[in-house]
Structure formats: C-alpha cells, structure tokens
Amino acid sequence: MTIIEAICKALADINAPATYEDIYNNIIQNKYYEFGADDPLSVVRVKLRIHSDNANIKSAVNKRKYFSSVSGKGKSELFKLLNTPLEPKEVVKKTPASNKKIGLKYSEKSIDKIKRFFTIQRPDVHKIALIECFWMLLGAFLPIITDSVMRTILLQANLIEAFNENVKGGEVFLLTSALITPFYFLLYKYVNSDIDYKKENKLPYFGLVLPLTLLSSLAGLFAFSYYRIGLIIKDEYTNSPTTSLFDFEFGGWAWAIYLVSLIIWYYSSYMNHLGTGEYKKIRRKQFIELKTEYEQVRGVK
C-alpha cells in the first residue's frame, strides 16, 4: 500500500473532514503504512496538500488530486476525500502571441482582489471591524469632544471650530501613531507565519499600505514634535524671530494624516479578523449539517 492509498483509507475510516495529525494517527493505529521518514507527520501533510484540488501550490499542478482542503490553516486545516480522483490539469505554456490574454488575466486578478476586500462578500468581518472602529473612535475622541463641548458652554465658542482646534493639537498625532500600531503587529505575525499560510493568505495592496504606513508614522511624529516645540519656543522666546518658524497651522493636513492612519487601522483590523470570521462560518455550517443529520436519524421532518 502506498502512502496516498493509506491516507485515502484513513479518511474513509474517519468519514469526516480531518486534520493531517488525525489522519496520521489513524494510519498508525491501523498499520496501513510504515513510515521511514524522521518526520512522518510532515510527510502526510505535504502529500495531502500536493494532492488537494484547491491547494495553491504551483509545483503540484500536474499531480493527481485525491483530496480537498475544507477549512482552517496549519495544524487545524481540515481535509476530505474526493468522491472521484481528479486527473492533473493540462499545463498551457504562455507564448508572446498570448500577451493580450495574459494582460487581461492580470487585470481580472486585480479586480478580484478589489472585490474580495471592498465588496460585501464577507459582511461578518466588515461588521466586526466597523464595530471596533466605532468604539475606538468614540474612546479616542471622547476627551476632544468633552473639551469642545465645555468650550461651547463656558466660553461661547463655536462647537465645530472648537473641535477643529482640538484636532490640530499635538495629542491627536499621538493617536495617529496608536492607529498605525496594529499594522506592524499584522506584519510581524505574517512574517513569522509558515510558508503555507503566506501562500494562501497574501496581504492585498501591501505595496501601497506599507509606504502609506511609514509616511503616516513619520508625518505624525514630525507634526507632534513641531507642535510641542512651537508651544515651548513661543512661551519662552516671545520676541524671538524663531517663533515665526512655528506659525504653520496643520488644519487640513492634520485631518489628512489622521484619515490615512484610520484607513491603515481598518485594513489591519479587517485582515486580522478575516480568519476568525471564516472559522465562525465553518462552525455554523458544521452545526447546521449535524443538526440536519440528527433530525434525520430521529425521523424529525
């Protein structure tokens, strides 16, 4: 018996989507195959992924497909046995004559990426990110809102003008730095993830988001330093010509820096919750399937 036959036999025994570790344990328990490798678990996982019909592995295009990856990532990835093995797809070599088609293919890929991120294909994940965004904004702006309202009541100031003045203050640029932090956490988690995770979960628009993140970080640091140093110099050196260097009011620039930081924060929140939403969807599907099977066994219509 080959290792592929042993895996098929184990999945048939389990009769449900299973992890590579569960499949390996079934093979060992039933003595379907004797492994000679130092790391047999990895061998089972590699075989499962190479021979899965939906695994994104270019080198496995010409392999016969016996399995399908159902859900999950890494150790929690679930595989099932296909009803009928699929023959390898025919590899078509690209020629210069098909450049127009290749360009169209790349355009379609770009459009698909935009749809995956911006359309409501995953409303559950967008909903989570939006709820978090609302409470984060409320907490972050609560001091500014309170101060603006107090100025309006006690000093007869215009509410919008008071709010705008607060936004141009140095504290708001500390907030932009805090908004950008989740992106660096997302990047750290991605860099330290395994190769399979990187292949299946590429960060869309990374080439655009990373420069924006760095630019927004530097802009926020500069604006905060400029604002704070300007306050000190104007207070200590009132008649000095140097004070004129700190007369610039950020105004729209402050809002622009904050808006870019907020977009980066939302991007990071969405990508972090993407896997979580997928797991909830899978669990819901499994619950419905189990409930249906249970009702069928009991004869409930």
HELIX and SHEET records of a PDB file:
HELIX    1   1 ILE A    3  ILE A   14  1                                  12    
HELIX    2   2 TYR A   20  ASN A   30  1                                  11    
HELIX    3   3 PRO A   40  ILE A   50  1                                  11    
HELIX    4   4 LYS A   58  ALA A   60  5                                   3    
HELIX    5   5 GLY A   74  SER A   76  5                                   3    
HELIX    6   6 PRO A   96  SER A   98  5                                   3    
HELIX    7   7 ASN A   99  PHE A  118  1                                  20    
HELIX    8   8 PRO A  123  LEU A  155  1                                  33    
HELIX    9   9 LEU A  159  VAL A  167  1                                   9    
HELIX   10  10 GLU A  171  VAL A  191  1                                  21    
HELIX   11  11 ILE A  195  GLU A  200  1                                   6    
HELIX   12  12 PHE A  206  GLU A  236  1                                  31    
HELIX   13  13 PRO A  241  PHE A  246  5                                   6    
HELIX   14  14 GLY A  252  ARG A  298  1                                  47    
SHEET    1   A 2 LYS A  65  SER A  71  0                                        
SHEET    2   A 2 LEU A  78  LEU A  86 -1                                        
END                                                                             
